[in-house]
Amino acid sequence: MTTFLMDNFSLVFGHILSNSSYPMLQRAIGVGSAFEGWSPREEDVVYSVLVPLTPPPGHVFHLEMDTLGQLPGRNFYIRVEPVCTCRREQQDENVLCFLHHPEEEQRRNEEPNFLNILCSDSYLDVEKTARWFYQLVRAAWLALPQSHTWQLVLLPSSRSCKFKVSRGGESLMVEVLFGVQEGNSHIYVSSQPTEALFTPSTMWPETYAVAERKFFRHIARQAPRDSWHLRCLQLLARAVVGIGFSTYTLKTIVMHLLNIIPVSGWRMTRFLQRLEDSMQYLYGSLEEKRLDHFVVGNRTLPEEIILPLDVKTAQPLNLFHRLAQDPAAHSQAMDECLELGHRISTMLQDGR
């Protein structure tokens, strides 16, 4: 239903934005646990989608990596640059390029446009983009067939667009993230927040969610029908709730194991062994204070997952970088690993 809803939104967005000077919105891509099939809590799941942005005519996006390294991970700024759109070879005098026509540039600067509404100092602004998208959703909703039987509630968010649609006892929570594709790859820079307490509004972290979903689809095509790899990840994600480890940590471990262990080894009969493998991988990573990111620097991914060269050849990001710098945090993580093991044993005994 989320996919159907977002496709309907896309049709209306395309009509609203046609012949405008605003970015074009591409078809939404479902990402995260709900679309990968292992959501740990089905009753309150949030469906995350990534909406790629492409520049309007007369503009290009340039991705500039943040080289200061004050925030974890790979982060980018999106510089918006005007380009010439003169059609001299066609002798089309009705098409004016504001790079070469000062009067057109002045007129555009005086009117509301992409650069002065969605950008800060020529850089695409996440928070301004989110506010603009909220207005689009509000304007488009009444044109959707769902509006006749469902109620839309917009929820506050500064770096995404969150909303809920409900009808009777049914409800659906959606979070829309915005992104810009890196070349023709499956890597994007997105509006998701970083791990830091504060993320500048012009900073767009690199996201690997689309590549990760493609990896799970790749595994699904190869796995036997009785494969329990998703149930294994789901149980781990349920057990880790309330413990310091993120579900992304457990997902990373399972993806590494899926890349090592043949899919035939994930049948129900090997379920307990795969759980034990996952816990041993976690414990070993904690001892080494290092857990490599699954995508960045991974040259063993399936060929169908397209990575930019700098992502493929980069040094793998260490998801446990904080533990390597903080002995107290590392000691706590070791204790929480034991607690996680006890929880899993209890859940298995109780049949959960």
N, C-alpha and C positions, 0 to 999 in steps of 0.2 A: 504493500500500500504506500509506503514511503516513496518508492521509486515512481509509482504512478502519480502520486501527488506532486513530486518535484518535476516530473515530465510535463504535467499540466501547467505548473508555474513557469517552466522554461518557455512554453509556447506563448504565454501572455507577456513574459518579459521581452521576448523577441519582438513582439508587436509594439510594446511600449518604447523600446530602445532603438527601433529601426530608424535610420537617418538621424540619430542623435550623436552628440559628441561625447558620449559616455562609454565605458568599457562594455563589451559584449559578454554575456554570460553563457558559458557552454553547459552542456548537459551535466547534471549533478552525478557524482561518483560516490556510491555508498562505501564507507570505510569503517574500520573498527570492529569490535567483537560481534556486534549484531549481524553484520554482513559477512563476517568470516565464520559464523556458526557456533561460537563458543561463549556467548553472553552469559556471565555468571548469575545474573539476577533478572530473569525474564519478566518479572512483574513490574519492574521500574526501569526498564531499559531505555536508553536515549539513543535514537538512530542518528548517527553522525554522517553527514554528506559533505563532500568537497565540491565546490562550484568553481571551475577554472575561469579566470578572467583573461580576455584578450583585449589589446589596446584598440581604441577607436581609430578610424581612418585619420591619417595625419600624425600619428604618434607611434612610438615603439617603447617597449619596456627593456631596460637594461638592468640585469641583476648584479649588484655589487656586494661581495662578501664582506661582512664585518671582520676586520683584521685585528681589532683591539682584544678580542677574546675575553671580554669581561663577563659574558654570559655563556653557559655551557652549550655545547653543540655547535652546529653550523648555522649561522644566521646571516640574513641578507637584507639589503635595502633595494627597493625597486625604483630606479630613477626613470622618470617619464620624460622622453625626449621628443619634441616635435620634429617631423620630417617633411620634406618637400612633397607636395601633391600636385604641382603644376603639370599640366598635360600639354606641353608646348607642341609635341608632335601631332596632337589632334586639333590644335588651334582652337581649344575650348576656352573661350573667354569667360564662361560662367563659373568655372572652377578656379577659385582664388586660393593661393597658398599664402598663409599669413607670415611665412618666413621671407617671402619676396614681395609682399604687398603690405606696407606699413599701415595703411588705412584699415585693412582687414584684421591685422593683429590688434590694433587699438579697439576695433569694434568687438572682437572676441574677448578682450580683456575686460571690457565694460559689462559684458553680459555673463550670466551664470554659465559656467562650463566646467569640463572635467578637471582642468588644472587648478582652478581656484576653489573647487568644491571638494574634491577627493584627495588633493595633494597638500603636502606641507613642504615648502622649499623645493619644489620639483620632484618630491619623493611621494609615492603612493602611501597614503595614511590608512592604517588598519581601522582605527576608530571612526574616521570619517566615512570609510567604505561601509562599515557596519551600519552606521546611521542611515546612509543612503539606501542600503539593501532593505532595512526595516521599512522604509517608506515605499519601496517597490512592492514588498510583500503585502503591505496594507492596501496599496492601490490595486494590486492584481487579484486579491482574494475574491472580491465580489464577482469577478469574471470567471471564476472556477466553478465547475459543477458541484464540487464538494461543499461550497458555501451554502447551498440550499438545505443541507441536512446536517452539516457539522458546524461547530462553533470554533473560531480561531481566537487564541489568547497569545499575545506577544509577550515574551519574557525578557527581563533585562539582561544584557550582556554587552560588554564594550568591544570585544574582539571577534564576535560571531553574531549570528542571528538565531535566537532560540524561540521556538514557539510550540504550542500544544494545540492539537485539534481534538475535539471530543464530541461524542454523540451518545446520549444516554449513559450507560456504564462503560462505554469504550473510550479510550483515549490513546493518543500517539504523541510522543515527545520527539522533536526533531531539533538538531543543532546543525546549522549551516556554517561551514568554514569556507573561506575564500582562498584561492590559490592562483599562482602563476606557474605554468609548466616550464621546466628547464629543458629547452630544446624540444626534441621529440621523445624524451625519456619518460619513465614512469615516476620521476622524482619531481616534486613541486616545492615551492616556498609557499607557506600558508599563514593564515591569521591566527593559528593556535598560539596560546601563550607559551613562554619558556618556563623552565623550572625556577627562574629567579622571581623574587617578590615583585619586581617591577620590570615590565617589558616596554621599551619605547614604542610609541604608536607607529613609527615608521620602520620598525624592525619586523621582518617576516622570517620566522624559523623554517629551516628545511624540514619537510615532512616526507616520510617513507611509507605512509599508510597505503597508498595505491599499489606500490611495489609489493608490500606485505600481503595485501589482499590477493594479488595475482599469484603470489607464492602459495597461499592456501588453496586457490583454485587449481594450481598445477598439481598439488598433492592430491586433491580430491579426484582428479581425473585418473591418477595412477593407483590410488589406494583401493584395496578390496572393499566390498560392500559392508563388511562387518568390521571396518577399521574403527578404532576407538581413540584416535589421536585427538579429536575435538572434545570427547568426553574427558580425556586425561587433562587437557588444558582447562576445561570448565571446572573440574573438581579442584584443581590447584587454585584457580581464580576465586572460587568460593571460600576455600580454606584460608586464603591470605587476607581476607577482609578484616580490618582492624589491626593488622600487623604492619610493620614499617615498609615491607616490600610492596612495590607497585605491581599491578597485574601485568604491566608491560615487561617487568623483569621476568616473570614466569613465562609470558608469551615468547620472549627472546630465547629463553632456555629451550622451550619446546621446539621453536623453529630451528635452532641449532641441531637438536637431536633428530628432527625430521630430515635435515639435510645430511645426516650421518647414517642413521639407521634405515635400512630398506623399509618401504611401506608395508611389506608383508609382515614386518615385526611389530605392527601396531594393532593386530587383531585383539579381540576381547581376551583371548587366552593369555596374551602377554601384557595385559593391562597393568597388573601389579608390578611387573618388571620395569615397565616404562615409567611408572610413578617413582619407583626407586631410582631409576636413572636420572630423572629430573631432580630429585632431592640431592643425589650425589653430585650432579653438575652444579647445583646451587652452592652446596657446601664447599666444593673445590674452588669455585669462583670466589667465594668469600675468603677462603684461606689465602688465595693469591691476590685478593683485593682487586680483581679485574674480571669484568664481564664485557666481552666485545659486543658492540652493536652488530645486529644481524646483517644489515644492508651495507653500511659504510665500510669500504675496504674489503668486501666479500667478493672474491673472484670466482666463487663456485656456485653462484646462483644460476637457475635455469636460463637458457639463452633468450627465452621469450620475455624475460624481465630486463628492460633496457635501462641501463644506468649511464649517467654522464661519466666521461672518462675520469674526471677529478674525484667523483664519488667512488668509482671502482678502485682507483689506485690510492685513495687516501689512507692514512693510518686509521685503523678501526677506533671508533669512539669507545672509551671505557665508561660503561654505565655505572661502575662502582668507583668513579674518580673521587667522590666525596669520602668514601670509606678509607681510601689510601691516604687522605690528608687528616682524618679525624679519628684517633685511636678509640675514643669513647664511643663514637658512632659505629665503628667496626666491631667493638666488643658487644654492643647492643644487637647488632645485626646477627652475630653468631648465636646469641641467645634466642633471637626471634626465629632463626632457622630451626633450632630444636623445637620451639613451640609450634612451628608450622608442621613439623614431622608428627608431633603428638596429635595435632588437630586432624591431620589426614588419617592417622590410625583410628581415631575415634569415629570419624565420618564413615570409614569403611566398615567398622564394627556395627555401627548403627544403620547401615544400609542407605546412607545418604549419598 
